[in-house]
Amino acid sequence: MNVNMIRKVCRPFRIVLGLALISYGVYSGNAWFYLGVVPLIAGLVNFCPLCKITGQCEII
């Protein structure tokens, strides 16, 4: 699988995951789920901290 395909799938996945975690945090009252802001921001600004650390993804 090439890097372009991974980037096209990864960004919306991070946004949806972040919104889902935050929504569940509001629903359950558990503040730990507010950490969903990390993947949400990563998806919105198109920056993956894990890719930066591991060097697995190329910046396109």
Secondary structure as UniProt FT lines:
FT   HELIX           3..28
FT   HELIX           31..36
FT   HELIX           37..44
FT   TURN            45..46
FT   HELIX           49..54
//
